[in-house]
Every structure is written in C-alpha cells, then in structure tokens.
Amino acid sequence: MTRRLIIAYAFLLPFEGVFGLTTFFRAYRIVGVLLIVIWLMKGARIRLDSFDAAFVLIIALGLAMAGFWIIVRGSGEFGWALSDTALMLFGFGVYLVVKNEFRDLGDVEPVLSAFVLGTVISIVLSLYSQGFETARFEGFYANANRLALAAGASAVIIAAKLRFAPAAQWFRWYVAYGAGFLICVLALIFAGAHGGLIALGAALLAFLMLSLRARSARRRGMGTSLARAAGILLVVVIGVSVVNTVFVEFGNRAPGVSRLTLPLNQSASTRADLLQGGWNVAVDHYLVGAGTAQYRFLNRGALARLSNLQNPTLAENNLGTHNDYLNLLTAGGIAALLLYVFILVRLCKGLARRMRALRRQMSTMTAVCLPLLVFVMVGGASAIWIISPEYWLIMAVLIIGARDYLGSSSQAARSPALEHLARAPRQPAS
C-alpha cells in the first residue's frame, strides 16, 4: 500500500496546477499527506541519520532566524517564512517515508519511472492545452523553475534508461526513450530555462564520463554494439534537427525561446544583481541569516543600494534569490550553507564509492545517481529548488543509493557479490 502510494505521488507531482486546483487541494499533496499519515499509523519508527539531521537544522535555522529578526527589528514577513517552511516540511516528510520504506536502490526504480512518465505526459498535455507562444512555458506548474527541475531530472533518468535499454527489442526502447528525452529538452527550451539546460548538459557530461570508465558485466556482440551506437547516433541527429528547427521557427515568437537567444551578458545581468543583493542581505545580518523567505521582503532595499544595478526593474518586485546556495546563506546564514555543503559532499562520496564497487555490474539506478546529483547541484545555482517536492523525492533516492557506502571502509568497498546478496528477496512491504 505504502509503495503504491509513493509511486502515485511521484506520477502526480508534475500535474500540480491541473484543473486549476490551488493551495492544499492538489492531487499530489493529498496523496503525500495520506502517505505520511498511513506511514505513521503503521507505527513506523522515525530514524534520523546525518542527512536528516542536517536538513532538520537547515529548516529550523531559517524559521528561527526569521522570528528573531522580526522581533529585534520589528519588520519582516513571518507568514512567508511559515509558508516556505511548511512546503519544506511537507517535502521532508515524504522524503523520510521514501528513504525509510525502500532499503535497496533497485526497488526505487518504479518510483523514478512513474515520475518520468508523469512529467512527459504532463508536458505533452500542457503544450497541447496551453501552448508556448504567449508566455514562458511552465507546464502545469506555476513556476518555470519547477518545470525545469522536473523536465531536466527526467531527461537525466531517461538518458540512463536509454544506456541500459533491454537487449531484446532495443530499437523500440530507443524510440520511446528518445522521444521522451526530446520532449523534456523541448520543455526546457520553451521555458527559457538557462540554468536547467546548463545543469542538464553538466549531468549528461558526467554521465558520459562515468559510462566510459564503467565496465559492464554483460558482454555484447560486435553487431549489437554497432547497432546500439547507430541507434544513439540517430536519436542525437533527430534531436539536434528538431531543436534547430524550434529556434529557427519560434526564436522571435515564443518568449521562452527568445529568452535563450539573448546575449549572455544580458541574460546573466539579473542573476548578478540578485547575487550582489543577496550577499548584502547576508552581510547586513552578520552571516547568521535573515530568516526563511525574508530576502523577498528585503530585496528592494538591498538592490536599491547597488551602485551598479544592471536591471532596475528588479528593485520593484519581491523576488527570491533564484539560487539555492544564496537562499540558504540569506535564510539560515553560513551555518545553513555549510550544512548543505556537508550533505552534498557526503552524497558525492557515497555515490562515488557505489560506482567504484559496482563498475562491473552497472545498472540504470547506479549509473543515474551521480549525474542526477550533478544536475541538482548545478541547477541549484540558478533556482530555488529546495522548497520543491520534486527536489525532496530526488534527494531521498540519492541518499538511498549512497548510504550503504558511507559506513565503515569495509562496507563502503563491499564487493559485487555482497551487493548481490543485498538484493536477495525480502518480505513484500504493504
């Protein structure tokens, strides 16, 4: 029951705004709350590891500092802090359920598959119903950055599935996965998601480098290998041709596509202004944090003080930092940022060890984890993803993949034989 609900939750995430539903009454939120309640009613023991403790401290620091500065200075928006904290706690609650319900990384593959399927279907339906020529494409989200997270992460997962497509009827799988990958890339283009595209490129580069180093335990014939290489080349050629056509045909008609054609210095000016404004807010609060969501309240004043403000219209709106790292620094201070760096470093360490231990028994789930982490790390420099439920689902999967390789040195370097034993059949979960 719990695992089926997790799969349904993952599938429904990209349908956030479908039917015009708002606030709590969104399908994924209802399923998510139901999931947490059922899990707790089963008498599940909540066991917090170092990742969980770090996340709890990050969330608590942001809320505490918001309350502190509002009391000290008598100004701020505590309601914004409560709203963003509630979003993070919801995502964190589902994150705990997922990482405690699934012990083995291979068991989580249906969850990611459901997420990818939901993302691709939602993109196709929203393109058909909403179009992309009047505003930046957002899918069924209310924010293009949320769409970038879902579409980019799905593209990374599809790339791994394409690499390990079943040998039987592999051409059929290449067509299906190739089409899904192209749909996700087009969504990023129509959304004008610079950061999402850059993050996807970095993740695919990481995936390529890791694939070249890995040695699969399965040996294929020369004919099959050449056919697969030709299939991948065909997917790439078709994809490049379609993307080129999109830029030629819609470069001046679709806002998202037009956004990508702007000069680099012009498109980067907004982020540079926000970076300077965020740093000013962090320094004004002695690097201990202004509190969750308080940068939006302080944004106008922080930007108005800049002598080299490149985009004056930014000071007219209550904007966020558009950067996970800067957001943590302005919310919970240097302590929150260091805690997050600790999480990312630990994940990198555990997933790298997993890759080394299983390099001759590579699978889709093992191969996708590090590139997916690269995507989250690079994309987080241009968007605030930590409050998104998609982010927490992805982090749960990555930690499941890393945690068995962060214990003792003997455990971290365990052999493929031990990995095989870890995959032995277990009692089915309810």
C-alpha positions as CSV (number, residue, x, y, z in Angstrom):
1,M,0.0,0.0,0.0
2,T,2.7,2.5,1.0
3,R,4.9,1.8,-2.0
4,R,1.9,2.1,-4.4
5,L,1.1,5.5,-2.9
6,I,4.7,6.6,-3.3
7,I,4.5,5.7,-7.0
8,A,1.2,7.5,-7.4
9,Y,2.7,10.6,-5.6
10,A,5.7,10.6,-8.0
11,F,3.4,10.4,-11.0
12,L,1.2,13.2,-9.8
13,L,3.9,15.7,-9.0
14,P,4.1,17.3,-12.5
15,F,0.3,17.8,-12.5
16,E,0.4,20.4,-9.8
17,G,-1.9,23.0,-11.3
18,V,-4.1,20.8,-13.5
19,F,-7.9,21.5,-13.3
20,G,-6.9,24.9,-11.8
21,L,-6.7,23.5,-8.3
22,T,-4.7,25.6,-5.8
23,T,-3.3,25.5,-2.3
24,F,-3.8,22.2,-0.5
25,F,-6.3,20.7,-2.9
26,R,-3.7,19.4,-5.4
27,A,-3.7,15.7,-6.1
28,Y,0.0,15.1,-5.1
29,R,-0.4,17.0,-1.8
30,I,-3.5,14.9,-0.9
31,V,-1.6,11.7,-1.7
32,G,1.5,13.0,0.1
33,V,-0.3,13.8,3.3
34,L,-2.2,10.5,3.1
35,L,1.2,8.7,2.6
36,I,2.7,10.3,5.7
37,V,-0.3,9.6,7.9
38,I,-0.5,6.0,6.8
39,W,3.2,5.5,7.3
40,L,3.0,7.0,10.9
41,M,-0.1,4.9,11.7
42,K,1.8,1.8,10.8
43,G,3.9,2.5,13.8
44,A,7.0,3.3,11.7
45,R,10.0,4.3,13.7
46,I,11.5,7.6,12.6
47,R,15.2,7.1,12.5
48,L,17.2,10.2,11.6
49,D,20.6,9.8,10.0
50,S,23.2,12.5,9.5
51,F,21.5,13.7,6.3
52,D,18.1,14.0,8.0
53,A,19.6,15.9,11.0
54,A,21.4,18.3,8.7
55,F,18.1,19.0,6.8
56,V,16.2,19.5,10.1
57,L,18.8,22.0,11.3
58,I,18.7,23.9,8.0
59,I,14.9,24.2,8.1
60,A,14.9,25.1,11.9
61,L,17.6,27.7,11.4
62,G,15.7,29.5,8.7
63,L,12.5,29.7,10.7
64,A,14.2,30.7,13.9
65,M,16.2,33.5,12.3
66,A,13.1,34.9,10.7
67,G,11.4,35.1,14.1
68,F,14.5,36.5,15.7
69,W,15.0,39.4,13.3
70,I,11.2,40.2,13.2
71,I,11.3,40.6,17.0
72,V,14.6,42.5,17.1
73,R,13.8,44.9,14.2
74,G,10.1,44.9,14.1
75,S,9.8,44.3,10.4
76,G,9.6,41.2,8.1
77,E,7.1,38.7,6.8
78,F,6.7,35.8,9.2
79,G,3.8,34.5,7.1
80,W,6.2,34.0,4.2
81,A,8.6,32.1,6.5
82,L,5.8,29.8,7.7
83,S,4.6,29.2,4.2
84,D,8.0,28.2,2.8
85,T,8.8,26.2,6.0
86,A,5.5,24.3,5.6
87,L,6.4,23.4,1.9
88,M,9.9,22.2,3.0
89,L,8.4,20.1,5.9
90,F,5.9,18.5,3.6
91,G,8.7,17.6,1.1
92,F,10.8,16.4,4.0
93,G,8.0,14.2,5.4
94,V,7.6,12.4,2.1
95,Y,11.4,12.2,1.8
96,L,11.5,10.4,5.2
97,V,8.8,7.9,4.1
98,V,10.6,7.1,0.8
99,K,14.1,6.6,2.3
100,N,12.8,4.5,5.1
101,E,10.3,2.5,3.0
102,F,12.9,1.5,0.4
103,R,16.1,-0.2,1.5
104,D,17.6,-1.1,-1.9
105,L,18.2,1.4,-4.7
106,G,16.9,-1.0,-7.3
107,D,13.5,-1.1,-5.6
108,V,13.1,2.7,-6.1
109,E,13.3,2.4,-9.9
110,P,9.4,2.2,-10.4
111,V,9.1,5.5,-8.4
112,L,11.5,7.3,-10.8
113,S,9.8,5.7,-13.8
114,A,6.4,7.0,-12.6
115,F,7.9,10.5,-12.1
116,V,9.4,10.5,-15.6
117,L,6.1,9.2,-17.1
118,G,4.1,11.8,-15.3
119,T,6.5,14.5,-16.4
120,V,6.4,13.6,-20.1
121,I,2.6,13.2,-20.2
122,S,2.1,16.5,-18.3
123,I,4.4,18.3,-20.8
124,V,2.6,16.9,-23.8
125,L,-0.9,17.7,-22.4
126,S,0.1,21.3,-21.3
127,L,1.7,22.0,-24.6
128,Y,-1.5,21.0,-26.3
129,S,-3.8,22.8,-24.0
130,Q,-1.8,26.0,-23.2
131,G,0.8,26.4,-26.0
132,F,4.1,28.2,-25.6
133,E,3.8,31.3,-27.8
134,T,2.2,33.7,-25.3
135,A,4.4,33.3,-22.2
136,R,7.3,31.2,-20.9
137,F,6.2,27.6,-20.8
138,E,5.5,26.4,-17.3
139,G,3.6,23.1,-17.9
140,F,1.1,22.5,-15.1
141,Y,3.4,24.3,-12.7
142,A,3.0,27.9,-11.6
143,N,6.8,28.4,-12.0
144,A,9.1,27.7,-14.9
145,N,11.9,26.7,-12.5
146,R,9.8,23.9,-11.1
147,L,9.2,22.7,-14.6
148,A,13.0,22.9,-15.3
149,L,13.7,20.7,-12.3
150,A,11.1,18.0,-13.3
151,A,12.0,18.1,-17.0
152,G,15.8,18.2,-16.5
153,A,15.8,15.4,-13.9
154,S,13.5,13.3,-16.1
155,A,15.9,13.8,-19.1
156,V,18.8,12.6,-17.0
157,I,16.9,9.5,-15.9
158,I,15.8,8.8,-19.5
159,A,19.4,9.0,-20.6
160,A,20.4,6.3,-18.1
161,K,17.4,4.1,-19.2
162,L,18.5,4.6,-22.8
163,R,22.0,3.5,-22.0
164,F,20.7,0.3,-20.3
165,A,17.8,-0.4,-22.6
166,P,16.9,-4.1,-22.7
167,A,18.8,-6.0,-25.5
168,A,15.5,-7.5,-26.7
169,Q,13.7,-5.2,-29.0
170,W,16.2,-2.4,-28.2
171,F,15.1,-0.3,-31.2
172,R,11.6,0.1,-29.7
173,W,13.1,1.2,-26.4
174,Y,15.4,3.7,-28.2
175,V,12.4,5.2,-30.0
176,A,10.4,5.5,-26.8
177,Y,13.2,6.9,-24.6
178,G,14.5,9.1,-27.4
179,A,11.0,10.7,-27.8
180,G,10.7,11.2,-24.0
181,F,14.2,12.8,-23.8
182,L,13.4,15.2,-26.7
183,I,10.1,16.2,-25.1
184,C,11.9,17.1,-21.8
185,V,14.5,19.1,-23.7
186,L,11.9,21.0,-25.6
187,A,10.1,21.8,-22.4
188,L,13.3,23.3,-21.0
189,I,13.7,25.4,-24.3
190,F,10.1,26.6,-24.3
191,A,10.5,27.5,-20.6
192,G,13.7,29.6,-21.4
193,A,15.4,27.7,-18.6
194,H,19.1,28.7,-19.0
195,G,20.0,27.1,-15.7
196,G,18.1,23.9,-16.4
197,L,19.8,23.4,-19.8
198,I,23.2,24.1,-18.3
199,A,22.6,21.7,-15.5
200,L,21.3,19.0,-17.9
201,G,24.5,19.5,-20.0
202,A,26.7,19.1,-17.0
203,A,24.8,16.0,-15.9
204,L,25.0,14.4,-19.3
205,L,28.7,15.1,-19.5
206,A,29.1,13.5,-16.1
207,F,27.1,10.5,-17.3
208,L,29.2,10.1,-20.4
209,M,32.5,10.3,-18.4
210,L,31.2,7.7,-15.9
211,S,29.9,5.4,-18.6
212,L,33.3,5.4,-20.4
213,R,35.0,4.4,-17.1
214,A,32.5,1.8,-16.2
215,R,32.8,-1.8,-17.4
216,S,29.5,-3.7,-17.7
217,A,29.4,-7.3,-16.6
218,R,27.4,-8.1,-19.7
219,R,29.4,-8.6,-22.9
220,R,27.6,-7.9,-26.2
221,G,28.4,-8.9,-29.7
222,M,30.0,-6.5,-32.1
223,G,26.9,-6.4,-34.2
224,T,24.6,-5.5,-31.3
225,S,27.1,-2.8,-30.1
226,L,27.3,-1.2,-33.5
227,A,23.5,-1.3,-33.9
228,R,23.1,0.4,-30.5
229,A,25.7,3.0,-31.4
230,A,23.8,3.7,-34.6
231,G,20.6,4.0,-32.7
232,I,22.0,6.5,-30.3
233,L,23.5,8.5,-33.2
234,L,20.1,8.5,-34.9
235,V,18.5,9.9,-31.7
236,V,21.1,12.6,-31.5
237,V,20.8,13.6,-35.1
238,I,17.0,13.8,-34.9
239,G,17.1,15.7,-31.7
240,V,19.6,18.3,-33.0
241,S,17.5,18.8,-36.1
242,V,14.3,19.3,-34.1
243,V,15.9,21.7,-31.7
244,N,17.4,23.7,-34.5
245,T,14.0,23.9,-36.2
246,V,12.5,25.2,-33.0
247,F,15.0,28.0,-32.7
248,V,14.6,29.0,-36.4
249,E,10.8,28.9,-36.3
250,F,10.0,30.2,-32.9
251,G,13.0,32.3,-32.0
252,N,11.1,35.5,-32.3
253,R,7.6,34.2,-31.4
254,A,7.9,32.1,-28.3
255,P,9.1,34.1,-25.2
256,G,11.0,31.2,-23.7
257,V,12.9,30.5,-26.9
258,S,13.6,34.3,-27.4
259,R,14.9,34.4,-23.9
260,L,17.6,31.8,-24.8
261,T,18.7,33.9,-27.8
262,L,19.6,37.0,-25.7
263,P,23.3,37.8,-25.3
264,L,24.9,36.1,-22.4
265,N,25.8,39.3,-20.5
266,Q,22.2,40.5,-20.8
267,S,20.7,37.2,-19.6
268,A,23.2,36.9,-16.7
269,S,22.7,40.5,-15.5
270,T,19.6,39.6,-13.5
271,R,21.4,36.8,-11.6
272,A,24.4,39.1,-11.0
273,D,22.2,41.7,-9.4
274,L,20.4,39.1,-7.2
275,L,23.8,37.7,-6.2
276,Q,25.0,41.1,-5.0
277,G,21.7,41.9,-3.3
278,G,21.7,38.5,-1.6
279,W,25.3,39.0,-0.3
280,N,24.4,42.4,1.0
281,V,21.4,40.9,2.9
282,A,23.7,38.2,4.3
283,V,26.3,40.7,5.5
284,D,23.7,43.0,6.9
285,H,22.6,40.1,9.2
286,Y,26.1,39.2,10.2
287,L,26.1,35.9,8.2
288,V,23.7,34.3,10.7
289,G,20.8,34.6,8.3
290,A,17.8,36.9,7.9
291,G,15.3,34.0,8.0
292,T,13.4,31.8,5.6
293,A,11.8,33.8,2.7
294,Q,12.9,37.1,4.2
295,Y,15.1,38.0,1.2
296,R,11.9,38.6,-0.7
297,F,11.0,41.2,1.9
298,L,14.4,42.8,1.9
299,N,15.1,42.5,-1.8
300,R,14.0,46.0,-2.9
301,G,16.2,47.8,-0.3
302,A,19.2,45.6,-0.9
303,L,19.1,46.1,-4.7
304,A,18.4,49.9,-4.4
305,R,21.7,50.3,-2.6
306,L,23.7,48.8,-5.5
307,S,25.7,51.4,-7.4
308,N,26.0,49.1,-10.5
309,L,22.5,47.8,-10.7
310,Q,22.1,46.4,-14.2
311,N,18.3,45.7,-14.2
312,P,16.5,48.4,-12.2
313,T,13.1,46.7,-12.5
314,L,14.3,44.0,-10.1
315,A,14.1,46.5,-7.2
316,E,10.3,46.9,-8.0
317,N,9.4,43.3,-7.1
318,N,9.6,41.0,-4.1
319,L,12.0,38.5,-5.7
320,G,13.8,35.5,-4.3
321,T,17.5,34.8,-4.7
322,H,17.0,32.3,-7.6
323,N,19.9,30.4,-6.1
324,D,19.7,27.5,-3.5
325,Y,23.1,28.3,-2.0
326,L,22.5,32.0,-1.7
327,N,19.0,31.3,-0.4
328,L,20.4,29.2,2.4
329,L,23.0,31.8,3.2
330,T,20.4,34.6,3.5
331,A,17.9,32.4,5.3
332,G,20.0,30.4,7.8
333,G,23.4,32.0,7.5
334,I,26.8,30.4,7.0
335,A,25.8,27.5,9.3
336,A,22.9,26.5,7.0
337,L,25.1,26.8,3.9
338,L,27.8,24.6,5.5
339,L,25.3,22.0,6.5
340,Y,24.1,21.8,2.9
341,V,27.6,21.5,1.6
342,F,28.1,18.7,4.1
343,I,25.1,16.9,2.6
344,L,26.3,17.3,-0.9
345,V,29.9,16.2,-0.1
346,R,28.6,13.1,1.8
347,L,26.4,12.2,-1.2
348,C,29.2,12.6,-3.7
349,K,31.4,10.4,-1.5
350,G,28.8,7.7,-1.1
351,L,27.7,7.6,-4.7
352,A,31.3,7.6,-6.0
353,R,32.1,4.6,-3.8
354,R,29.0,2.9,-5.1
355,M,30.1,3.5,-8.7
356,R,33.5,2.0,-8.0
357,A,32.2,-1.0,-6.2
358,L,29.7,-1.8,-8.9
359,R,31.5,-0.7,-12.0
360,R,31.3,-4.2,-13.5
361,Q,27.7,-4.7,-12.5
362,M,26.4,-1.3,-13.7
363,S,22.6,-0.8,-13.7
364,T,20.3,2.1,-14.6
365,M,19.9,3.2,-11.0
366,T,23.5,3.0,-10.0
367,A,24.6,4.9,-13.2
368,V,22.0,7.7,-12.9
369,C,22.7,8.8,-9.3
370,L,25.9,10.8,-9.7
371,P,24.7,12.6,-12.8
372,L,21.4,13.3,-11.1
373,L,23.3,14.8,-8.2
374,V,25.3,16.9,-10.6
375,F,22.1,18.2,-12.1
376,V,20.7,19.2,-8.7
377,M,24.0,20.9,-7.7
378,V,24.5,22.9,-10.9
379,G,20.8,23.7,-11.3
380,G,20.6,24.9,-7.7
381,A,22.9,27.8,-8.7
382,S,20.1,29.4,-10.8
383,A,16.9,28.4,-9.0
384,I,15.5,27.7,-5.5
385,W,14.7,24.0,-5.7
386,I,14.9,23.1,-2.0
387,I,11.3,24.0,-1.4
388,S,10.1,21.9,-4.3
389,P,8.6,18.4,-3.6
390,E,10.5,17.1,-6.6
391,Y,13.7,18.0,-5.0
392,W,13.0,16.1,-1.8
393,L,11.9,13.0,-3.8
394,I,15.2,13.1,-5.8
395,M,17.3,13.6,-2.6
396,A,15.6,10.6,-1.0
397,V,16.5,8.4,-3.9
398,L,20.1,9.7,-4.0
399,I,20.6,9.0,-0.2
400,I,19.2,5.5,-0.6
401,G,21.9,4.9,-3.2
402,A,24.7,6.5,-1.1
403,R,24.0,5.4,2.5
404,D,25.3,1.8,2.3
405,Y,28.6,3.1,1.1
406,L,29.2,5.6,3.9
407,G,29.8,3.3,6.8
408,S,33.0,1.5,7.6
409,S,35.6,1.2,5.0
410,S,34.9,-2.5,4.5
411,Q,31.2,-1.7,4.0
412,A,31.9,1.1,1.6
413,A,34.1,-1.1,-0.6
414,R,31.9,-4.1,-0.5
415,S,32.2,-6.4,-3.5
416,P,29.6,-7.0,-6.2
417,A,28.9,-10.4,-4.6
418,L,27.8,-8.7,-1.4
419,E,25.7,-6.3,-3.4
420,H,24.0,-9.4,-5.0
421,L,23.3,-10.7,-1.5
422,A,21.8,-7.3,-0.5
423,R,19.4,-7.7,-3.4
424,A,18.1,-11.0,-2.1
425,P,14.3,-11.3,-2.0
426,R,12.7,-9.7,1.1
427,Q,9.3,-9.8,2.6
428,P,7.0,-7.6,0.5
429,A,6.0,-4.3,2.1
430,S,2.4,-3.4,2.5
